Amino acid sequence: MKQAIVIQARLGSTRMPGKILKDFYQGESILGIQCRNLGAIPDTGLIIATSTAKGDDPIVDFCRAYSIQCFRGSENDVLQRYISCSDEYGLTHIIRVCSDNPFLGRSGVIHLLEIQRQNKGDDYIAYRIGGKPSILTHFGLWGEAVSVAALKKAASQSSDKFYHEHVTNYLYHHPEEFKLKFIDLGEFWEAHQQFRFTVDTPDDFNNMAALYAHAAVETTPEVLIEKAMEIPGLSEAMIQQIKQNTK
């Protein structure tokens, strides 16, 4: 088994272009925060998977400046980008992370890595809230573990554009074809689904930057809820963003 954390990163967001490299907290970007946190996990590689589009050149420059491994692949077929990246680096298993989640927890990623090592035969491992894989929620606090073999099977089974844009959807939409493992996060998270910690829009960016500064920079997901409730109006703003950006 050869694992790595692979961050999916692009600058061409329709709602907020360039958001992941903008100054988020004391001169550090969201992508910079993620790389600092996840790059500190021992015995695991870290790769940023971006596209060949010229607009993503600054991501390559960022990787070069901070000595982070970078792969450039298909602009629109993100599933194939992950497969090609995995082949380039000889990976058999990956932890997939989205770059617009500044509060994504290191401990949750470490836990996924450990479970994946203990269950090499599983195709897909993820946290689950209210019956949904966490990647489909608006929390933005967890990654997902997947075998490269399962990604290749998904690519070969369907040419549907949706499944090639959304890397792991084919797997959990076709549970009869794969060996899936879910870690249920329990009633606490089901009871707090009015909170949103991902960044899609300028409002999200400003809200999360304020929360990041207020939450003593790094904290646990549970304490993050408490910190969010301390900022006047933030919970209401999150609810509004959830209504506008439901997955």
LINPE-V252366 format. One record per residue. N is the residue number from 1. RES is the residue in one small letter. OMEGA is omega in degrees with one decimal (* if undefined). Layout:
N:RES:OMEGA, N:RES:OMEGA
This chain:
1:m:172.2, 2:k:-175.6, 3:q:168.3, 4:a:171.0, 5:i:-178.4, 6:v:-179.2, 7:i:176.6, 8:q:-172.2, 9:a:173.3, 10:r:179.7, 11:l:-172.5, 12:g:177.3, 13:s:179.0, 14:t:-177.1, 15:r:-179.9, 16:m:-179.8, 17:p:174.9, 18:g:-171.3, 19:k:-171.6, 20:i:178.5, 21:l:177.0, 22:k:177.9, 23:d:-176.6, 24:f:-179.2, 25:y:177.3, 26:q:176.0, 27:g:-178.7, 28:e:179.8, 29:s:175.4, 30:i:179.1, 31:l:177.7, 32:g:178.5, 33:i:179.6, 34:q:-177.6, 35:c:177.7, 36:r:-178.2, 37:n:-174.9, 38:l:178.2, 39:g:179.9, 40:a:179.0, 41:i:-175.3, 42:p:172.6, 43:d:-179.5, 44:t:178.1, 45:g:176.7, 46:l:-178.3, 47:i:171.8, 48:i:179.9, 49:a:179.6, 50:t:-175.4, 51:s:178.0, 52:t:179.8, 53:a:-178.4, 54:k:179.8, 55:g:179.1, 56:d:177.3, 57:d:179.2, 58:p:176.4, 59:i:177.1, 60:v:177.6, 61:d:177.1, 62:f:-179.0, 63:c:179.8, 64:r:-177.5, 65:a:-176.3, 66:y:176.3, 67:s:178.1, 68:i:179.1, 69:q:-176.3, 70:c:175.6, 71:f:176.6, 72:r:-178.5, 73:g:-175.5, 74:s:179.9, 75:e:-174.2, 76:n:178.2, 77:d:-174.3, 78:v:176.2, 79:l:179.0, 80:q:176.6, 81:r:179.0, 82:y:179.0, 83:i:-179.3, 84:s:177.0, 85:c:-180.0, 86:s:178.3, 87:d:-179.6, 88:e:-176.4, 89:y:177.2, 90:g:-176.9, 91:l:172.3, 92:t:-178.2, 93:h:179.5, 94:i:165.8, 95:i:-177.9, 96:r:-179.1, 97:v:175.9, 98:c:-168.8, 99:s:-177.4, 100:d:-177.5, 101:n:-175.6, 102:p:-177.5, 103:f:179.3, 104:l:-170.5, 105:g:177.4, 106:r:-176.7, 107:s:178.3, 108:g:177.6, 109:v:177.9, 110:i:179.5, 111:h:177.5, 112:l:178.5, 113:l:-178.7, 114:e:179.4, 115:i:179.1, 116:q:178.5, 117:r:-178.9, 118:q:-176.3, 119:n:-173.8, 120:k:-177.9, 121:g:179.1, 122:d:179.5, 123:d:-173.4, 124:y:179.3, 125:i:-178.1, 126:a:170.4, 127:y:-176.3, 128:r:179.3, 129:i:178.3, 130:g:178.6, 131:g:-179.1, 132:k:171.5, 133:p:-174.5, 134:s:179.8, 135:i:-179.5, 136:l:178.4, 137:t:179.8, 138:h:-178.8, 139:f:-179.9, 140:g:-174.1, 141:l:-174.5, 142:w:173.5, 143:g:177.3, 144:e:-177.6, 145:a:-178.1, 146:v:176.0, 147:s:178.9, 148:v:177.9, 149:a:179.1, 150:a:177.3, 151:l:179.8, 152:k:177.6, 153:k:179.1, 154:a:-179.4, 155:a:-178.4, 156:s:-176.0, 157:q:-175.1, 158:s:174.1, 159:s:-179.9, 160:d:-178.1, 161:k:-179.2, 162:f:-177.3, 163:y:177.8, 164:h:174.5, 165:e:-177.2, 166:h:-160.6, 167:v:-171.1, 168:t:-175.1, 169:n:-177.6, 170:y:-176.1, 171:l:-176.3, 172:y:170.4, 173:h:178.7, 174:h:-174.7, 175:p:-179.9, 176:e:-176.8, 177:e:-173.2, 178:f:175.0, 179:k:-174.8, 180:l:175.0, 181:k:-180.0, 182:f:177.5, 183:i:-177.5, 184:d:-176.7, 185:l:169.0, 186:g:-171.2, 187:e:-178.4, 188:f:-176.6, 189:w:175.7, 190:e:-179.0, 191:a:-177.1, 192:h:-177.0, 193:q:174.8, 194:q:-179.6, 195:f:-175.3, 196:r:-176.4, 197:f:176.4, 198:t:-176.8, 199:v:175.7, 200:d:-170.5, 201:t:174.3, 202:p:176.9, 203:d:175.8, 204:d:-176.4, 205:f:-178.8, 206:n:179.0, 207:n:-177.1, 208:m:175.8, 209:a:177.4, 210:a:179.7, 211:l:179.8, 212:y:178.4, 213:a:-177.3, 214:h:-173.3, 215:a:-179.4, 216:a:174.1, 217:v:-177.2, 218:e:-178.4, 219:t:178.4, 220:t:178.6, 221:p:-178.3, 222:e:178.8, 223:v:178.4, 224:l:176.7, 225:i:179.8, 226:e:-179.0, 227:k:179.7, 228:a:-178.6, 229:m:-179.2, 230:e:-178.7, 231:i:-177.4, 232:p:175.7, 233:g:-175.7, 234:l:-179.7, 235:s:179.3, 236:e:178.7, 237:a:177.9, 238:m:179.6, 239:i:179.3, 240:q:179.1, 241:q:177.7, 242:i:179.5, 243:k:-176.8, 244:q:-171.9, 245:n:-179.0, 246:t:179.7, 247:k:*
